[in-house]
């Protein structure tokens, strides 16, 4: 019985029906954006065998974010991505963090450059606290 790969591939950022593997690494922008989101939403000490993995973003869950703390948070987020995702370079000068205190949310916009193939993309996410 054959399995219809396309039927299940919409559940993952990486479409397993594509052949984009090169030396064991994937440079598809959907995969890279999913990797960035995983880094940002992982708390320090949450990963069993790598307690340093993650970012400070989850620690802001109950904090009031203002302009100063938002700038610090954005810097910390960019640092975390540089540390854990070596396939991309975040274009820090164009990165933004919009604070929506009335909605208990932020909108994070992180343009990035894929080192391997020169493609640029943007990670944009509304994060509700």
N, C-alpha and C positions, 0 to 999 in steps of 0.2 A: 504494500500500500504506500503510495507516494504522499508526502506531506507537502501541502501548499505553503511554501515559504512566505510568499507575499501576504497570505492571510494573517500571519502572526507578526510580520515585520513592523507593523504600525505601532506596536507596543514599546519599541525601543528606539532610541535616538539613532542608532546605527542600523540601517536597513541591511540585514544579513544577506539579502539577495544581490547586493552590490558587491563588486570586487574592487574595493579601494584599499586593500591591505598592501603595505609595502614594508618589508623587513619587520613585520609584526606590529607596526604602529598605524593608527588610524588618524587621518587628518580631516575627516568630514566635519564641517562646522557645527552640525547638529550634535555630534558626539562631543566636540570640544565645549560647546555651551552646556551640555549636560554635566560634563566633568567640572566646569566652573561652578555650576549650581551645587554639585555635591560637596565641593570644597567649602563653599560659603555656608551651607546649611549644617555642616558637621561641627559639633562642639569639640573643643580640645578635651582629651581623655575619653572621648566616645569610641574611638577606634581601638580595639583591644590590643593589637600588636604595634600600634604607632600612636602613642598618646599625644604627640606633637602635631598630628594631622588635623586640619580644620582651619577655622577662622574665628574672629571675635564676634562676628555677626550674631550668632545665637545668644551671646551674653547680653545683648542690648534688648532682649525681649521685654523687660519691664522698665527700661530706662526711657526718660524723656530725651528725645533727640532734638538738639537745636543746631544752629549753623556751625558753631565751633566743634561740637561733638560729632556732627555729620561729616565735617571735613576730616577729622581724625579717623572716623569709621571708614570713610572712602580710602584714605591712605592705607589703613590696616587691611582692607579688602584687597587692594592692588598688591600689597606686599604678600599676602597669602597666596594669591594666584601666581605671582612670580615664583614663589617658593615651591608650589606643588604642581603646577602645570607648565612643564618646560616646552610644550609644543607651541605655545603662543606668547606674544608680547602684548601686554595691555597698553594701549595708547593713552597714557595717563593724563595728558593735557586735554583730552576730549572726554574723559570719564566724568560722569555727573551722578550726584545722589540728590534726588528731589525729596524733600521732607513733606509728608502729608499728615501732620499731627491730628487734624480733624478726622482722619480715617484710620489713625494708628497704623500708618504704612509709610514705606519709602518706595521710590522708583529708582532703581539702579540701572544706569546705562554705562556699559563698558565696551567701547570699541576695541577690537584686538586684531592682531596681525598673525597669521599662521606662518611660522618660520619655514616649514618645509616647502610650501608651494606658493607663498606670497599672497594668498587670498586674505582679504580683510572681511570681517564680520562684526556684528554687534550683539553682545549679550545684554538683553533688556528684560527686566523682571520687576513686577510690582510685588513687594514683599510685605505681607500683612503681619503685624505683631499682635 
